[in-house]
Amino acid sequence: YKLTMDKVKAYDTAMGKMRVMFASDAALQNEVREAMKKGSMKGMIDVMEHSPKTQAIFKASGLTPHEFLLIPTCLQITANVYNEKAQATALGQVVTKENLAFYEKNKVELDQIMKSWKQGGRGGGNR
């Protein structure tokens, strides 16, 4: 997956909207959590694709449910490989040189964005 700042920022904004939506829709939040517990990306995508609320968020962000689930994982793996200089490891083999260069160029901003995700920030560039 090719990371871009536009996609990372779109995810950040969409995640903020998801948090607000989940706070007002416990049933949908529980459905997604149950799919997550099963470890099924397809299950989480199916839940999100069948909810008009999440579909509206995806449409507004320009992301697919698959991208929404993939972006934070891809970015975290890229950051780990970059920061650990682990390019020669098995994990390092899944990170493209292009994504490593993207991370290096935008490291400060990307680290701030990821920190806000870990702290449960609202997303949407509120840094």
C-alpha positions in Angstrom: 0.0 0.0 0.0 1.4 3.4 -1.0 1.2 5.9 1.8 0.5 9.6 1.0 0.0 12.5 3.3 -3.5 13.1 1.7 -4.5 9.5 2.7 -3.1 9.8 6.2 -4.9 13.0 6.8 -8.1 11.6 5.3 -7.8 8.7 7.7 -7.1 11.1 10.6 -10.3 13.1 9.8 -12.4 10.0 9.2 -11.2 8.4 12.5 -12.3 11.6 14.4 -15.7 11.3 12.8 -15.8 7.6 13.6 -15.1 8.2 17.3 -17.9 10.8 17.4 -20.3 8.4 15.6 -19.4 5.4 17.8 -20.0 7.5 20.9 -23.6 8.0 19.8 -24.1 4.5 18.4 -23.1 1.8 20.9 -24.7 -1.0 18.8 -22.5 -0.3 15.8 -19.4 0.2 18.0 -20.1 -3.2 19.5 -20.5 -4.9 16.1 -17.1 -3.5 15.0 -15.5 -4.6 18.3 -16.9 -8.1 17.9 -15.5 -8.3 14.4 -12.1 -7.1 15.7 -12.1 -9.7 18.5 -12.5 -12.4 15.8 -9.4 -10.9 14.1 -11.2 -10.7 10.8 -10.4 -7.7 8.6 -13.1 -8.9 6.2 -15.6 -9.0 9.1 -14.8 -5.5 10.1 -15.0 -4.3 6.5 -18.4 -6.1 6.1 -19.8 -4.4 9.2 -18.5 -1.0 8.1 -19.7 -1.4 4.5 -23.3 -2.2 5.6 -23.7 0.8 7.9 -25.0 3.9 6.2 -23.3 6.0 8.9 -19.8 4.6 8.2 -20.4 4.6 4.5 -21.1 8.4 4.8 -17.8 8.8 6.6 -15.9 6.8 4.0 -17.6 8.7 1.1 -16.7 12.1 2.7 -13.1 11.0 3.3 -12.5 9.4 -0.1 -11.3 6.2 1.6 -12.6 2.6 1.3 -13.2 0.6 4.4 -10.2 -1.5 3.4 -8.0 1.6 3.3 -9.4 2.8 6.6 -8.2 -0.4 8.3 -5.0 -0.6 6.3 -3.6 3.0 6.7 -2.8 3.0 10.4 -1.3 -0.5 10.3 0.8 0.3 7.3 2.0 3.6 8.8 2.9 2.0 12.1 4.8 -0.8 10.5 6.7 1.7 8.3 7.5 3.9 11.3 8.7 0.8 13.3 10.9 -0.3 10.4 12.3 3.2 9.9 12.9 3.9 13.6 14.5 0.4 14.2 16.5 0.4 11.0 15.0 -3.0 10.5 14.9 -3.0 6.8 16.8 -6.3 6.6 14.2 -8.1 8.8 11.2 -10.0 7.6 9.0 -7.1 8.7 11.3 -4.7 6.8 10.7 -6.7 3.6 7.0 -5.7 3.6 7.8 -2.0 3.7 8.6 -0.3 0.4 11.5 2.0 0.0 8.9 4.6 -1.2 7.0 4.4 2.1 10.2 4.6 4.1 11.2 7.8 2.1 7.7 9.2 2.6 8.0 8.5 6.4 11.4 10.1 6.6 10.3 13.2 4.7 7.2 13.6 6.9 8.4 12.0 10.2 7.6 14.9 12.6 4.1 15.4 11.3 3.4 11.7 11.0 4.7 11.0 14.5 2.3 13.7 15.9 -0.6 12.2 14.0 0.1 8.7 15.2 0.6 9.9 18.8 -2.9 11.5 18.7 -4.4 8.2 17.6 -2.8 6.4 20.5 -4.1 9.0 22.9 -7.6 8.7 21.5 -7.4 12.1 19.9 -10.3 13.2 17.8 -8.5 13.3 14.5 -9.1 15.9 11.9 -5.8 17.6 12.3 -6.4 18.9 15.8 -2.8 19.2 16.7 
